[in-house]
C-alpha cells in the first residue's frame, strides 16, 4: 500500500505525456524552434522559482559536491551536464516538429525504440551487462525499423533520431547521479535557452510575440513539463527502476491511441507489422520484470 502513492505519481506522469501530442497539435501553426524557445523560457522560470522556494539547501550542497570532485571528475561532470542540455533541446525540437509536420505515429515509435536503444548504449558506453533477452529484443527492434523504412526512410530516421537523442540524454544523466536531478535540469534548461538563443541570433530568426503562443507554451511548460517531471521524480523515491522502465511504455502506447482514434491516422500493413514487432521486442525486453512481478 505504501507504494501506491509513488505508483500513482508515475502513472499520472506518463498519462500526461501520453496526451501531449494532442496539445502540440494546437500549435501546428507555429514552427518547432519558436515553440521550443518559449517552452524552455517558461520551464526555466518555473524551475527557478521552485528551487528558490524549496531547494536552497540543496543548491549549496550541489555546489559543494561539485567542488569536492577531482579535476578529471569535474571535467566529466561538466561534459555530461552540458551535453545533456544540448541533447534535451534536440530531442524536444525533433519531437515537436515530428508531431506537427509528419505524424504522431513516427514520434510515438521513437519512444518504443528508446529503452532498447538505451540498453545498447549503456552496454557500449557504460559497460553495463546486457542479458540475452535484451539482445533478442534489440534484434527484433532493428528488424522492425528496417520494415518501417520500406514505408518511409525519412520517417524512420526521425523516429531513430528522437530515440537516439533521448537515449544519449539518459546515458549522460546516469554519469551524474551524485547530483540533485532537478538542479541539474535547471542548468540544462539554462544551456538549452542559451543554445537556442544563439541559433535564433545567428540565423536572424525573429520571435513571434503572439498572446496565444505565449499562453499555450506557458501551459506546456507547467502542465506537460514541470508537473509530470516532478511526479516522475517523486515516483523514483519509492519504486524500483524496473517498474519505472516498464511504466514508461504508457507514453508511446497512449500516443498511438491518440494517433489512430483521435486523429484517424492510417497505417499500412508493413507499418502495423513493424509496430507489432516493436511491441514484441518490448515484451521480450521486459520479460525479466514480468517474471519478477509474478513471483513477488
VEXVO-950453 format. One record per residue: residue in one letter; chain; x, y, z of N, C-alpha, C in turn. Coordinates in steps of 0.001 Angstrom, whole numbers, m for minus. Each point is the difference from the previous one (the first is absolute). Layout:
# VEXVO-950453
ATOM	resn	chain	n_X	n_Y	n_Z	ca_X	ca_Y	ca_Z	c_X	c_Y	c_Z
ATOM	A	A	X	Y	Z	X	Y	Z	X	Y	Z
...
END
This chain:
# VEXVO-950453
ATOM	resn	chain	n_X	n_Y	n_Z	ca_X	ca_Y	ca_Z	c_X	c_Y	c_Z
ATOM	X	A	824	m1207	0	m824	1207	0	859	1259	0
ATOM	X	A	1175	m77	634	884	1153	92	469	461	m1373
ATOM	X	A	124	m971	m947	485	334	m1332	m1078	656	m869
ATOM	X	A	m1260	m56	436	m1095	489	m832	167	1459	m409
ATOM	X	A	439	849	930	128	1421	m328	1103	225	m1037
ATOM	X	A	1074	m809	81	1087	118	m975	m456	m518	m1362
ATOM	X	A	m736	m1118	24	m515	m592	m1230	m981	959	m680
ATOM	X	A	m876	592	790	m974	963	m536	701	1196	m626
ATOM	X	A	1061	469	646	746	1155	m501	632	m291	m1356
ATOM	X	A	640	m1164	m118	687	m348	m1256	m1003	m250	m1123
ATOM	X	A	m1070	m740	301	m1028	m256	m1018	m605	1322	m468
ATOM	X	A	m256	909	931	m554	1316	m357	949	760	m922
ATOM	X	A	1303	m73	294	997	694	m824	m27	m511	m1432
ATOM	X	A	m25	m1326	m173	40	m574	m1348	m1333	166	m738
ATOM	X	A	m1102	55	743	m1292	278	m640	m30	1435	m534
ATOM	X	A	567	928	774	73	1400	m450	846	95	m1264
ATOM	X	A	1171	m637	22	865	12	m1194	m661	m753	m1154
ATOM	X	A	m864	m968	327	m674	m770	m1039	m959	829	m842
ATOM	X	A	m626	1003	623	m932	849	m755	675	1282	m500
ATOM	X	A	1302	120	223	740	1196	m411	m154	326	m1492
ATOM	X	A	16	m1013	m904	m158	322	m1430	m1276	775	m315
ATOM	X	A	m1085	m254	751	m1253	716	m218	189	1495	268
ATOM	X	A	787	304	1021	264	1402	332	902	637	m1052
ATOM	X	A	1034	m725	m441	921	532	m1012	m747	321	m1282
ATOM	X	A	m990	m831	m346	m779	220	m1219	m705	1360	10
ATOM	X	A	m286	515	1185	m648	1307	114	942	1142	m397
ATOM	X	A	1286	m343	m134	1006	990	m386	586	m309	m1374
ATOM	X	A	m749	m707	m826	506	m412	m1313	283	1180	m929
ATOM	X	A	m547	1178	314	242	1172	m832	1312	700	295
ATOM	X	A	733	m486	991	1269	613	397	1139	m993	m234
ATOM	X	A	1193	515	m324	1114	m922	m250	613	m481	1308
ATOM	X	A	636	m1174	m71	505	m694	1188	1009	812	819
ATOM	X	A	989	679	m644	977	752	801	m639	1071	890
ATOM	X	A	m1021	705	m494	m661	1033	799	m771	m624	1169
ATOM	X	A	m680	m1100	m275	m714	m701	1077	997	m442	1074
ATOM	X	A	1125	m564	m456	1022	m474	925	564	1149	830
ATOM	X	A	275	1135	m645	589	1138	698	m876	422	1175
ATOM	X	A	m1286	198	m251	m891	452	1068	m239	m1091	1038
ATOM	X	A	m8	m1245	m440	m141	m1100	958	1175	18	973
ATOM	X	A	1204	185	m508	1197	26	844	m18	1215	923
ATOM	X	A	m358	1174	m539	m37	1219	810	m945	m166	1185
ATOM	X	A	m1212	m467	m266	m990	m140	1074	369	m1141	961
ATOM	X	A	511	m1104	m534	409	m1118	858	1152	433	908
ATOM	X	A	936	742	m561	1138	493	777	m470	935	1115
ATOM	X	A	m953	866	m316	m541	922	1004	m682	m771	1134
ATOM	X	A	m762	m1032	m363	m711	m806	1008	978	m763	897
ATOM	X	A	991	m629	m622	992	m768	776	798	940	900
ATOM	X	A	346	1187	m516	757	982	793	m796	404	1236
ATOM	X	A	m1291	273	m193	m855	370	1116	m100	m1115	1037
ATOM	X	A	m162	m1237	m474	m105	m1159	889	1292	m177	813
ATOM	X	A	1130	146	m687	1291	m170	683	214	1055	1070
ATOM	X	A	m330	1255	m308	184	1086	968	m891	m179	1221
ATOM	X	A	m1175	m589	m196	m938	m196	1102	313	m1235	843
ATOM	X	A	404	m1104	m664	92	m1283	703	1374	m673	m23
ATOM	X	A	924	461	m821	1265	m735	m143	1247	839	314
ATOM	X	A	m128	961	884	1158	862	300	1160	m794	601
ATOM	X	A	m303	m880	956	1047	m816	618	614	m962	m1008
ATOM	X	A	m874	m558	m864	486	m944	m1008	928	682	m1004
ATOM	X	A	m245	1277	m296	862	738	m932	1401	131	583
ATOM	X	A	80	304	1307	1306	114	679	704	m1347	3
ATOM	X	A	m764	m1069	304	570	m1355	4	497	m393	m1385
ATOM	X	A	m779	362	m1025	370	m289	m1398	1342	639	m328
ATOM	X	A	144	1271	354	1227	741	m268	1189	m627	729
ATOM	X	A	m212	m354	1273	1074	m620	785	401	m1356	m577
ATOM	X	A	m986	m783	m424	278	m1323	m584	838	126	m1262
ATOM	X	A	m305	1014	m813	738	183	m1252	1460	351	276
ATOM	X	A	233	933	930	1372	454	260	832	m1019	769
ATOM	X	A	m656	m1020	555	735	m1078	668	575	m1006	m1001
ATOM	X	A	m505	42	m1249	470	m932	m1021	1428	324	m416
ATOM	X	A	729	m1037	m421	1343	228	m537	m136	628	m1389
ATOM	X	A	1049	616	m544	m90	685	m1302	m576	m867	m1114
ATOM	X	A	389	m1277	m42	m504	m898	m1040	m1507	m222	147
ATOM	X	A	m451	m166	1243	m1431	m224	255	m809	1262	m290
ATOM	X	A	578	1174	321	m671	1274	m308	m207	146	m1504
ATOM	X	A	1051	m312	m752	m73	109	m1456	m1069	m930	m553
ATOM	X	A	m17	m1248	502	m982	m983	m447	m1420	457	334
ATOM	X	A	m193	526	1228	m1322	464	420	m470	1158	m873
ATOM	X	A	897	943	m286	m349	1147	m841	m392	m434	m1405
ATOM	X	A	778	m933	m558	m290	m500	m1357	m1386	m642	m44
ATOM	X	A	m290	m822	995	m1283	m709	23	m1182	931	252
ATOM	X	A	175	980	871	m1081	943	284	m259	891	m1212
ATOM	X	A	1076	529	m606	m148	884	m1166	m565	m764	m1195
ATOM	X	A	546	m1187	m262	m504	m799	m1130	m1455	m386	222
ATOM	X	A	m381	m204	1272	m1393	m301	320	m919	1134	m398
ATOM	X	A	457	1244	193	m788	1164	m395	m213	62	m1499
ATOM	X	A	1062	m276	m763	m111	m1	m1463	m915	m1136	m477
ATOM	X	A	177	m1175	567	m792	m1154	m413	m1484	186	307
ATOM	X	A	m277	624	1143	m1392	277	367	m633	948	m1017
ATOM	X	A	755	1020	m404	m497	958	m994	m298	m690	m1325
ATOM	X	A	947	m830	m439	m156	m711	m1279	m1204	m930	49
ATOM	X	A	m133	m733	1121	m1119	m931	145	m1333	720	m38
ATOM	X	A	m116	1097	718	m1265	737	65	m389	583	m1348
ATOM	X	A	977	620	m691	m337	635	m1273	m356	m1052	m1054
ATOM	X	A	699	m1146	16	m314	m1081	m938	m1393	m564	261
ATOM	X	A	m332	m174	1284	m1309	m559	360	m1127	940	m424
ATOM	X	A	142	1288	321	m1033	986	m359	m160	67	m1516
ATOM	X	A	1136	56	m714	m44	77	m1468	m677	m1241	m590
ATOM	X	A	361	m1169	523	m531	m1254	m532	m1509	m109	204
ATOM	X	A	m485	346	1192	m1437	m58	277	m772	925	m928
ATOM	X	A	505	1218	m189	m749	1001	m771	241	m51	m1507
ATOM	X	A	1145	m539	m444	332	36	m1426	39	m1369	m671
ATOM	X	A	52	m1060	788	3	m1355	m595	m1245	m732	496
ATOM	X	A	78	m684	1112	m1188	m590	640	338	m468	1401
ATOM	X	A	m1029	m285	780	196	m414	1391	604	m1395	71
ATOM	X	A	m335	m856	m975	531	m1366	m4	1530	m8	17
ATOM	X	A	598	854	m835	1457	62	m107	619	401	1328
ATOM	X	A	m608	1001	667	498	449	1298	m190	m1079	1068
ATOM	X	A	m1126	m702	m55	m298	m1046	988	944	m1185	m143
ATOM	X	A	271	m378	m1246	884	m1138	m266	1381	235	604
ATOM	X	A	416	1276	28	1314	343	551	135	m459	1445
ATOM	X	A	m1074	187	781	80	m341	1416	m270	m1474	275
ATOM	X	A	m385	m744	m1043	m10	m1461	106	1430	m522	m179
ATOM	X	A	738	662	m895	1388	m393	m273	910	374	1169
ATOM	X	A	m291	1133	627	922	642	933	578	m908	1107
ATOM	X	A	m823	m729	776	570	m808	1076	972	m1073	m491
ATOM	X	A	m323	m627	m1132	881	m1035	m550	1308	639	m480
ATOM	X	A	m113	1144	m658	1184	718	m472	847	483	1179
ATOM	X	A	m650	400	1074	717	435	1199	808	m1141	588
ATOM	X	A	m577	m1211	4	712	m1174	510	1255	m279	m816
ATOM	X	A	m116	149	m1336	1158	m211	m870	1077	1039	275
ATOM	X	A	m381	1266	120	972	1064	269	634	m167	1382
ATOM	X	A	m789	m474	972	542	m245	1338	1073	m1086	m56
ATOM	X	A	m212	m994	m860	993	m1066	m204	1277	563	m630
ATOM	X	A	m165	866	m999	1153	548	m723	742	1053	818
ATOM	X	A	m755	930	585	611	1148	682	305	m279	1473
ATOM	X	A	m975	m573	714	143	m205	1438	494	m1398	373
ATOM	X	A	149	m847	m1010	460	m1381	210	m942	m808	897
ATOM	X	A	m1281	344	m55	m985	m757	769	m272	m1337	m688
ATOM	X	A	m352	m989	800	m289	m1323	m547	m1348	5	m716
ATOM	X	A	m44	m661	m1134	m1245	m117	m765	m385	m1476	m26
ATOM	X	A	m1201	m298	457	m453	m1388	63	m390	m511	m1388
ATOM	X	A	m125	m1318	m103	m311	m631	m1286	m1306	519	m589
ATOM	X	A	m1030	170	854	m1288	465	m526	83	1441	m506
ATOM	X	A	942	783	559	184	1369	m477	582	11	m1417
ATOM	X	A	951	m920	m270	556	m110	m1350	m1078	m446	m986
ATOM	X	A	m852	m927	458	m1096	m462	m861	m963	1148	m300
ATOM	X	A	m331	754	1045	m895	1158	m169	623	1022	m946
ATOM	X	A	1307	215	130	690	950	m871	m76	m446	m1459
ATOM	X	A	234	m1281	m234	m42	m530	m1363	m1402	179	m611
ATOM	X	A	m1026	m329	783	m1379	135	m492	m326	1466	m280
ATOM	X	A	476	899	856	m267	1426	m213	689	510	m1258
ATOM	X	A	1191	m531	m306	699	366	m1239	m800	m469	m1212
ATOM	X	A	m508	m1235	78	m844	m528	m1076	m1226	880	m171
ATOM	X	A	m572	422	1129	m1174	872	m34	309	1315	m706
ATOM	X	A	1153	590	313	402	1269	m626	249	m173	m1502
ATOM	X	A	638	m1105	m364	252	m273	m1418	m1322	m141	m751
ATOM	X	A	m946	m733	606	m1314	m187	m609	m720	1344	m152
ATOM	X	A	116	851	1026	m637	1310	m52	636	884	m1070
ATOM	X	A	1302	m174	m217	700	813	m1000	m460	m321	m1427
ATOM	X	A	m602	m1181	m186	m533	m321	m1337	m1219	867	m320
ATOM	X	A	m615	539	1050	m1131	911	m182	510	1415	m207
ATOM	X	A	926	432	876	590	1338	m101	1322	45	753
ATOM	X	A	1072	137	m747	1330	105	615	74	1264	851
ATOM	X	A	m558	1092	m520	40	1282	711	m673	m99	1362
ATOM	X	A	m1193	m595	36	m721	m114	1264	754	m877	996
ATOM	X	A	586	m1066	m503	772	m900	866	1202	716	585
ATOM	X	A	666	813	m820	1161	754	470	m393	999	1085
ATOM	X	A	m1172	617	m151	m473	914	1040	m257	m757	1305
ATOM	X	A	m608	m1180	m91	m248	m809	1200	1303	m361	691
ATOM	X	A	968	m450	m786	1302	m401	551	717	1205	604
ATOM	X	A	m87	1155	m670	668	1205	495	m586	449	1343
ATOM	X	A	m1332	m45	120	m648	361	1265	424	m985	1094
ATOM	X	A	m47	m1289	m323	368	m1039	974	1459	120	407
ATOM	X	A	879	230	m988	1442	85	275	325	1207	875
ATOM	X	A	m617	1149	m300	284	1203	796	m418	m196	1452
ATOM	X	A	m1155	m669	215	m458	m205	1374	815	m1095	697
ATOM	X	A	362	m1037	m745	823	m1077	576	1361	536	435
ATOM	X	A	608	846	m840	1289	616	351	m153	922	1204
ATOM	X	A	m1150	685	71	m274	862	1157	m29	m840	1278
ATOM	X	A	m699	m1143	m45	m89	m876	1175	1389	m495	412
ATOM	X	A	809	m400	m988	1353	m481	282	831	1096	662
ATOM	X	A	m115	1223	m522	763	1115	580	m426	264	1441
ATOM	X	A	m1291	m197	290	m499	248	1353	404	m1103	974
ATOM	X	A	194	m1194	m512	436	m1095	863	1394	262	567
ATOM	X	A	756	845	m703	1352	330	450	18	1160	989
ATOM	X	A	m1168	566	292	m71	1123	945	m982	m306	1130
ATOM	X	A	m90	m1270	370	m987	m410	1007	296	567	1392
ATOM	X	A	1252	475	226	329	529	1323	m574	1391	230
ATOM	X	A	m577	598	m1038	m538	1351	110	m1530	m9	23
ATOM	X	A	m575	1023	646	m1448	182	25	m510	154	m1430
ATOM	X	A	m975	m820	m398	m445	m37	m1395	m743	1275	m416
ATOM	X	A	m742	586	919	m756	1198	m359	934	1191	m204
ATOM	X	A	1026	91	833	974	1086	m157	786	m196	m1296
ATOM	X	A	338	m1252	m293	680	m299	m1269	m891	378	m1179
ATOM	X	A	m1298	m295	109	m939	376	m1056	m26	1515	m180
ATOM	X	A	38	750	1097	3	1459	m84	1217	492	m795
ATOM	X	A	1160	m584	275	1216	362	m741	m175	m328	m1478
ATOM	X	A	m568	m1176	m273	m167	m435	m1389	m1029	863	m743
ATOM	X	A	m1058	423	681	m969	901	m613	638	1351	m317
ATOM	X	A	892	437	885	727	1247	m241	880	m133	m1238
ATOM	X	A	701	m1136	m110	845	m270	m1159	m849	m53	m1272
ATOM	X	A	m1162	m656	99	m900	m103	m1149	m461	1381	m468
ATOM	X	A	m334	868	965	m471	1335	m349	1117	805	m679
ATOM	X	A	1213	m107	521	1138	698	m606	242	m521	m1412
ATOM	X	A	m40	m1332	m147	251	m642	m1293	m1015	455	m1049
ATOM	X	A	m1275	m66	338	m1024	361	m992	m9	1512	m252
ATOM	X	A	384	797	1012	99	1452	m199	1103	329	m997
ATOM	X	A	1117	m714	98	1111	188	m943	m429	m384	m1411
ATOM	X	A	m741	m1108	m108	m500	m440	m1308	m918	1062	m599
ATOM	X	A	m901	538	811	m922	1032	m477	762	1238	m467
ATOM	X	A	1022	383	767	785	1189	m347	822	m232	m1264
ATOM	X	A	643	m1169	m78	863	m331	m1134	m770	m11	m1314
ATOM	X	A	m1173	m617	26	m793	m132	m1229	m1068	1096	m132
ATOM	X	A	95	1009	892	m895	1154	m38	m1472	m423	m33
ATOM	X	A	m320	m930	893	m1386	m474	125	m721	895	1001
ATOM	X	A	m1060	619	m433	m756	878	882	m970	m773	871
ATOM	X	A	m280	520	1191	m950	m633	905	m1391	589	m212
ATOM	X	A	m1005	m861	64	m1375	446	m152	m590	291	1379
ATOM	X	A	m256	1270	278	m595	347	1285	m1518	m99	m131
ATOM	X	A	m442	m1219	m54	m1403	m330	m219	m584	m458	1329
ATOM	X	A	m1083	651	439	m588	m322	1300	m406	m1466	104
ATOM	X	A	m589	m544	m1067	m424	m1403	4	1204	m927	183
ATOM	X	A	1066	265	m760	1217	m810	97	591	68	1398
ATOM	X	A	46	1197	569	574	172	1339	m802	m747	1060
ATOM	X	A	m1324	128	m41	m833	m696	982	97	m1511	m156
ATOM	X	A	m15	m466	m1240	42	m1448	m250	1343	m604	411
ATOM	X	A	1088	705	m266	1316	m528	394	205	88	1513
ATOM	X	A	m664	965	639	36	53	1470	m705	m1223	577
ATOM	X	A	m1163	m337	m556	m721	m1208	428	854	m1237	m275
ATOM	X	A	645	m22	m1177	865	m1125	m355	1130	m165	1012
ATOM	X	A	617	1118	385	1121	m45	934	m418	m519	1367
ATOM	X	A	m1192	428	451	m462	m398	1333	m644	m1385	m13
ATOM	X	A	m1027	m166	m850	m809	m1226	25	660	m1199	m657
ATOM	X	A	833	246	m1025	582	m1117	m746	1515	m133	163
ATOM	X	A	586	875	826	1443	m113	250	280	m105	1493
ATOM	X	A	m313	1063	744	353	48	1415	m815	m985	847
ATOM	X	A	m1327	4	m166	m860	m869	825	328	m1487	m196
ATOM	X	A	2	m530	m1250	335	m1419	m153	1439	m318	410
ATOM	X	A	903	966	m186	1387	m215	413	84	m180	1511
ATOM	X	A	m667	878	753	12	m105	1457	m691	m1282	468
ATOM	X	A	m1077	m388	m689	m686	m1251	344	909	m1207	m217
ATOM	X	A	716	0	m1132	890	m1130	m298	1181	m37	958
ATOM	X	A	537	1172	375	1105	55	963	m469	m483	1370
ATOM	X	A	m1236	355	378	m567	m466	1270	m129	m1517	m11
ATOM	X	A	m468	m556	m1144	m166	m1444	m124	1304	m755	137
ATOM	X	A	1092	617	m459	1319	m643	89	412	m249	1448
ATOM	X	A	m579	760	936	354	m154	1419	m536	m1286	617
ATOM	X	A	m1034	m579	m626	m612	m1168	638	m223	m1198	m882
ATOM	X	A	395	86	m1284	m195	m1129	m909	1331	m467	m582
ATOM	X	A	151	m1306	m234	1223	m506	m633	91	447	m1451
ATOM	X	A	1214	66	m515	224	473	m1373	m707	m884	m1029
ATOM	X	A	m114	m1298	298	m683	m915	m919	m1460	388	m194
ATOM	X	A	m648	391	1083	m1390	432	m78	m124	1276	m814
ATOM	X	A	906	950	252	6	1265	m736	189	m255	m1488
ATOM	X	A	952	m886	m324	277	m316	m1404	m1202	m605	m703
ATOM	X	A	m705	m873	701	m1185	m622	m588	m1121	1022	m206
ATOM	X	A	m210	854	1008	m1066	1002	m87	263	1044	m1086
ATOM	X	A	1259	137	m395	366	951	m1054	m783	m236	m1287
ATOM	X	A	m411	m1242	m236	m680	m338	m1254	m1447	506	m41
ATOM	X	A	m501	508	1140	m1328	626	m12	m2	1168	m985
ATOM	X	A	1105	751	m10	115	1188	m847	m189	m305	m1492
ATOM	X	A	854	m843	m629	m193	m254	m1432	m1294	m726	m335
ATOM	X	A	m465	m895	892	m1259	m694	m265	m1171	991	m4
ATOM	X	A	38	964	914	m1016	1060	9	95	837	m1270
ATOM	X	A	1249	280	m431	219	766	m1227	m618	m692	m1204
ATOM	X	A	177	m1328	m79	m585	m766	m1103	m1530	65	46
ATOM	X	A	m546	m83	1212	m1452	118	150	m484	1347	m540
ATOM	X	A	699	1063	374	m347	1347	m470	100	78	m1523
ATOM	X	A	1074	m593	m551	219	55	m1453	m1119	m690	m771
ATOM	X	A	m367	m1216	424	m962	m800	m771	m1459	361	287
ATOM	X	A	m329	248	1282	m1405	183	352	m430	1463	96
ATOM	X	A	922	881	271	m359	1419	99	222	718	m1328
ATOM	X	A	1170	m251	m623	338	713	m1234	m153	m852	m1258
ATOM	X	A	m480	m1235	175	m300	m879	m1138	1178	m168	m961
ATOM	X	A	1209	m81	556	1161	m273	m847	m91	m1440	m510
ATOM	X	A	459	m217	m1213	m46	m1325	m613	1373	m662	51
ATOM	X	A	m9	m1316	m30	1251	m762	m11	m100	m1120	m1023
ATOM	X	A	1078	m183	m749	41	m1080	m989	232	m1332	704
ATOM	X	A	m98	m1082	m749	241	m1342	564	1416	m102	562
ATOM	X	A	984	514	m759	1393	m25	462	188	802	1282
ATOM	X	A	m674	1139	90	98	807	1215	m576	m738	1200
ATOM	X	A	m1179	m583	m174	m628	m742	1093	857	m1171	446
ATOM	X	A	593	m698	m985	880	m1122	327	1229	492	756
ATOM	X	A	544	1154	m421	1161	590	676	m348	363	1444
ATOM	X	A	m1182	562	209	m426	373	1355	m186	m1244	872
ATOM	X	A	m565	m1047	m589	m189	m1242	752	1336	m644	377
ATOM	X	A	953	49	m944	1339	m526	294	664	797	1122
ATOM	X	A	m178	1335	m40	577	826	1057	m663	m304	1335
ATOM	X	A	m1308	m240	m6	m701	m371	1227	531	m1333	537
ATOM	X	A	270	m942	m923	587	m1291	388	1368	212	641
ATOM	X	A	798	894	m585	1335	266	557	m115	606	1401
ATOM	X	A	m1027	830	209	m247	600	1316	m311	m1085	1027
ATOM	X	A	m863	m956	m390	m362	m1102	897	1221	m841	341
ATOM	X	A	791	m346	m1021	1211	m804	219	999	763	864
ATOM	X	A	139	1305	m276	936	830	765	m359	3	1488
ATOM	X	A	m1310	m19	306	m449	93	1391	m385	m1343	603
ATOM	X	A	376	m1102	m660	m412	m1329	459	470	m291	1424
ATOM	X	A	1202	504	330	531	m205	1342	m851	689	1042
ATOM	X	A	m480	1187	m349	m862	749	929	m1328	m727	189
ATOM	X	A	m552	m553	m1094	m1261	m740	90	138	m1185	958
ATOM	X	A	1088	m761	m141	238	m1163	852	153	398	1459
ATOM	X	A	734	1097	211	224	478	1353	m1313	438	663
ATOM	X	A	m851	677	m781	m1287	460	518	m910	m1180	318
ATOM	X	A	58	m1049	m828	m856	m1173	197	407	m776	1262
ATOM	X	A	1308	19	318	495	m759	1141	m83	781	1318
ATOM	X	A	m233	1325	m116	m38	818	1221	m1395	30	630
END
